[in-house]
């Protein structure tokens, strides 16, 4: 496993992180497999474990905290998030100072930890002044309840620039990380956001790197969905919407590139994201140890310029630029 700094901070994280958004804790057998996956990740050098207060209604935080309690606190980095409702009260959601302060205490209790390494704003709160949110996060750093903070993709380019203005004006602790969706099928952050992160030294920790499973190569045009795959049971149909003939043709072509350089499609997809130095770590999901093993294999894989150019031709992505005159 190789490690990278998160933006300009001194925090080091594994190139491959383990997320818990899709962790299934329903039933003792599934919980056992989830625990085996976390422990295998740790043994393989993964030191970054991503979570959120909203995952499984707080259950994911409690689960990860219980498992990681067996290891030295200094040996791993854990993140969580704040925004979504934790109750029915009018102040039990969002990014107000009140909710942020109350929610970090809930998260710390759930995880049985004294501090959280990285605390994200899960969404943007249009009902709360940005200055209030940033001051609250900076104060949590000063109190030692969190060490670093970041935001989600919903903050966008203009909001990130405004956040930097506020941070500079009031000498707040800096924003360290951005967690957007980013993969071969969704490259929107390359239009503007990635450049802003590079400008301010904000490390990117993308989620959904395999595009809900599209980029695993297991879905084939004209063939039934594999039994038990996400496309057969996901309630919101996110992956199903991606399984177009055009996308499946691209994945087939990409799979041939992967085969030609001696790796599998998921490894190609993850290594492609890690080609960018501003990417600190890729947050992957794994419902079983074998999937984790596949993801971890991407750490340290360097794609040649020729391969990257070949991939870009297949993807057909063009960053947005508007020229006048």
C-alpha positions, 0 to 999 in steps of 0.5 A: 500500500502506498500513502499520500498527504491530504492536500497541503496537510501533514496527514497521510492516508492510504491511496485506497480507503474503505467506505461504509456507505454500502456496508450491510449490517443486517443480520449476524452473517453480513455483519461478520463479513463486514468486520472481516473486510475492515480487519483485512483492509487494516492488515493490508495497509488501509489506514483510512476508513470513511463513514457518516452519521447518516449511514445506517442511522448511526449504526455504521459509526458504532460498528466501525468504532467497535472494530477499530477499537482493537487497533492503536488510535494513531495507526488509522484515520477515520472520517465522518460527516454532518448534515442530514437529519438526526431527529425531527427537530428543526435544529437537528439537521444542517450545518448550523453551529448548534447542529455541528456541535451536537452532532460531533459529540454524537459521532464521538460517542458512537465511535468511542473515540476522543477525536475524528481525524477528518470531518466533512460537511455532507451537503451544503446548507443554504439556510446557514451562513457559510461563515457560521459553518466554517467558524464552527468547524474551525472551533472544533479543530481548536477544541481537538474534537476534529483534526481536519475538515472538508466539504462535499461536492455540493459546495461547488467552485464558487462556494469553495472560493467564497469559503477560502475568502472567509477562512483567510479573512478570519484566520480560520483553520484551513479546509483540507479536503473535498469529497466529490463523486469522480470516476471515468464516467463522471469527470465533472470536477475536471471542469473547474473544481479540481483546479480550485483544489490544486490552487488551495491545496485541498486534497480530493478523496473521491467516492463512487470510483467504479460508478456504482459497479459500471466500471467493474466490467461485470455488466455486459451489453445484451446479457442479464445482470449478474445475480446478486449484483447492485443492478438487481436490487438497488432501490434508487436504480443509480447503476441501472441508469448508467448501464446504457449501450454507449457506456457498456461499449466504453467499458468493453473497450477499456477492459481490453486496455486493462487486459493488455497491460495485465490488470483487471478493469476495476484496478484500471479504473482506480489507478486512472483516478490516482493518476492525479496528484491532487487525489489523496485517496480513493474511497472504495466500497467492498461488501466482501473481502475478495472485492477489497483485495481487487481494490487494494491492487490498484495502489502503486499502479502507474499508467503510462501516458500512452495508456492515459491518452488511449483511455481519454479517446475512449471516454471522449471527455472535453473539459468545458471552456467558453471562449469569446471572440 
